[in-house]
Amino acid sequence: MKLTSRWLIQITHKLGHQMHRKTSKIILALLLVCFVVRLLPYLAPIRATDIIQNQLALQFSDRHNLPLGTLLTRDQEHTAVVPLNQVSPQFIHAILAAEDARFYHHGALEIKAIIRAIKQAIDTRKIVSGASTITMQLARMLDPVPRTFSAKLREVWLAWRLTAGMNKDEIFSAYINRLPMGGNIYGVEAAARTYFDLPASDLNLAQASLLAAIPNNPTYFNPYKHWERLKQRQKYVLNRMVKEGYITNAIAQRVYTEKVVFQSRPQGIIAAPHFLFWLATQQQSNHNLPHQSLPIQTTIDRPLQQFVEAQVQQIISSLATNNVHDAAALVIDNHTGEVLAYVGSPDYFNDAKLGNNDGVQALRQPGSTLKPFVYELALEKKVIRPNTILADVPTHYAIPGAKLYSPTDYTQNFLGPVRVRIALANSLNIPAVKVLEKVGVHDFLTRLRQLGFTHLNQTPEHYGLGLTLGSGEVNLWELARAYLTIAKMGQPTDLVTTIPHSSPIPQAPASPTWALITDMLSDRHARATAFGVNSVLNLPFPAAVKTGTSSNFRDTWTVGFTTDYTVATWVGNFNGEPMRQVSGVTGAAPLWNRIMLHLHENQEPADFPPPTGVVKLPICAVSGFKPTPDCTSVVQEYFYPEDKTAYTQQNNLNLPSEYNEWLAKQPQPSFGASNLRILSPRQGDLFLLYPGEQTQQKLEFKIVNRPLKPVELWLNGEKLAASSANSLFWQIRPGKWTLEARSGAISDTVTFQVQSATSKPKRRGFSVVN
C-alpha cells in the first residue's frame, strides 16, 4: 500500500512538473506573441508627415479684413489647420479634461479606463463609459468605419502605429485640427473662425469650454439648434476642468453664466467667387502663395467688388435684347499692381447660363485692343514717327497658300491719309496692318509675349498680319496687365492678389514712346471720327482708353486707365453666339465708363505726364510736315528733335500712287493745288477693244484737283474740254495715247494704249491688261 501511494505521488509530481513546464511554455509563447504584436507597430509607424492635412478649407478676406467667403475642401469639409502653439491654452485644458485628462501620462491605450469600462458594462449590462483615448479617437478620425469588434481592433492597431511614429504633441495637434465641430466644420481653428470670428489663439474660457463640448456629439450639441443641450455639456466640461485642477469652482460657475454670442454662420461666398476659386487654384499650383489656416487677406476691395458685380448685371440686363448674356471686369491699382475687383460673369451660381465660366481668364479674340502695342513698338524702332502719315486706303496682301488678304474696317470706309494719332485713336485697321508690316510679325509677337501674353504661343506665320487685328486669343487678365504697363510708362508690373506681397522691383527708366501712346489714347478729339466727341469713352478727367470688337461681334472689349487705376471690361457670350448691333463702344465701354466714374467720384486723377524727348509743332494733317499756304488742315503734333530739319524742308502735298485707287472713288477731295493728278487711266494701261464694241464703249478720264479750278484735258495734243468736274468720258478707239491735264501752271500726264482684239469676249466691254 505504501508502495502504491509512493508511486502515485511520484506520478502526480511528474505530471505536475510536466504541466508546469507546459504552462510556462504557453505563457512564454503568449508573452512572445504579445511582444511581437506590440513591436509590429514600430515596423510600420505613422508619422506626422504621413497624415498632414493638405486639402484645407480656404478662408478669404478683402484688403480691409472684410470676409469674402470660404472654399471647402474637395470632400466639402470646412477644415483649417493651426499649430499647437497657436491654440488658446483654455481650449487645450478644456478638451483634455473632457476627453482624456491623462493623455500625456499613458500610451495609446489606457488600461485602467478599459478595465473600468468593462466592469461598468458587466454591472449595468450596458455601455456606461468609453475607454477611447485621444490617440484612439484620432485613429477613428483617420479611418472612420462602423463600430464593430473588428473595427475596434483596427482602431487599436492604428493607435499603436500613431504612438510609434509621433510624439504626444504631434498626436494632440493632429487631433484638435480634426475635431468634428458641427456640420462640415472640422478643427478648433475653423470652429473659432466660424462661430466667433476669432483665431483659435484668442478663445477665452467661456468660448473654449463651449467648443470643447461640441465634439462629443456635434449634431446633438449644435449651438444653433440645441443651445440648452450644449450648455449642459459645457457644465460637464467645466466640472472636469475643476476636477483636474485647471480652474476653481468659482471660476467655473462664473464662466457658465457668462453670455457668449455665436455669430450668424456665413453662407458660402459673399463676394468675388470667380476670384476666390481662381486664387485657390493658384495656391495649389504655386508654393509661393501662403499655405495657412488664417483667412487669406486678398487685395480685393469688397465694396468696390460688389459695386462692379452689380454694374455687370445691370449692363447685361440692358443688352439682353441684343443677345448679350455675359460680361467680365477687372480693376487694378496702378501704383501697386493690386487687383481691387475681379468679376468673371454676371452670376457665378447660375449654371444654366454658364455662370461659373470665368470671363477674366477665358481666352477670346481681342479685336483691336492689341493695336497700341504695335504702334508703340513701331515708334520705338522709329519705323514710324508721331507725325507719320499712314494710308487708310484699300490694300491687298498676297499670302502664300491663302486667299488675298484685304483688311477693312467695320464701316467699310477709308479715310485716305491719316496721322498715326488718328489711326490709333479711331482704331483704323489698314494703317495698323501697314505698321505691323513695317515692324514684322515676329518682332511684334515677341513684344507681346514680353508683355505677358503667354497664350499667344503659335508661330508668327500662324497669326500673320491679322495679329494686330486680333487673330490670336488672349484673356482679360493679360490685357489688363499689358495696359497697366502702358500706364506705368513701359515698366512691367505683376498683378498682385494677396497681402502682404513683395515690394515691386525697381525698373529701368521708361521709354518715351509709352507716353506718346498714352497721349494718343487719351485724345478725345483724335477719336472723334469713329466715336464722336461725347461718347462713353470721354470722361470728365484724363483717361486713356481703347476698344476692341472680335470678328462676327462675338466679343467686345474696353481697356483703359487713369494715373490711378486700370479698368478692363469684356462683354460677349460664353457660348460664342454673335451679339446683335453691339460694338466695343456700345458693349463693354458703358461698363468701363461706370466703373471709372465710381473710382474717381471723390477725387479726380492727376494729368498724364507729357511725353519727354519730343517737341510739339504745327503740321499739315495731310503731309505731316510744316504747313504750306495750300494746306487746309493744320494741327499740333509731336516731333523727334532729329526730324526738325525734315519738318521745314518737306512740304509737298502730293499723295503717293498708293492713294490712286482711293482717290478715284472720292468726291472732289481737298488736298491742295499741287494735287492735280490723273487717276484714270493709269500710266502704261493697255485696253483691248473687241469687234462690234467700238461705238459702244467709253473710257472715263478721272482727275483730282484742288482747289476746284477749270481743267483742260489734252489727248495727243488735241484739246478735249475745259471743266470744273473731275471726270470726262471719251469714246474709245485704238491707238497710243497721251493724256495731259492742265490747270494753270500745274499739269499731269499719262500714256496708255488701246488695241483691237480678234475675238469677242465672253462678256460685253473691253479688257484692261496691266
Secondary structure, DSSP 8 states (H G I E B T S, - for coil): -HHHHHHHHHHHHHHHHHHHHHHHHHHHHHHHHHHHHHHGGGGS---GGGG---S--EEEE-TTS-EEEEE--TTS-EE----GGGS-HHHHHHHHHHH-TTGGGS-SS-HHHHHHHHHHHHHHSS--S----HHHHHHHHHS-----HHHHHHHHHHHHHHHHH--HHHHHHHHHTT-B-STTEESHHHHHHHHHSS-GGG--HHHHHHHHHSTTSTTTT-TTT-HHHHHHHHHHHHHHHHHTTSS-HHHHHHHHHS---------SB-S-HHHHHHHHHHHHH-TTS---SS-EEBS--HHHHHHHHHHHHHHHHHTGGGT--EEEEEEEETTT-BEEEEE-SS-TT-GGGTTTS-TTT--B--GGGGHHHHHHHHHHHTSS-TT-EEEES---B--TTS--B----TT----EEEEHHHHHHTT-HHHHHHHHHHH-HHHHHHHHHHTT-TT--S-HHHHGGGGGGT-S-B-HHHHHHHHHHHHTTT-----B-BSS-----------HHHHHHHHHHT-TTTTHHHH-TTSTT--SS--EEEEEE-GGG-EEEEEEE-SSEEEEEEEE-TT----SS--TTTTHHHHHHHHHHHHTSSS--------SS-EEEEEETTTSSS--TT-S-EEEEEE-GGGHHHHHH-------GGGHHHHHTSSS--S-GGG-EEEES-TT-EEEE-TT-TTT-EEEEEEE-SS---EEEEETTEEEEEESSSEEEEE--SEEEEEEEEETTEEEEEEEEEEE-SS--SSSS-EEE-
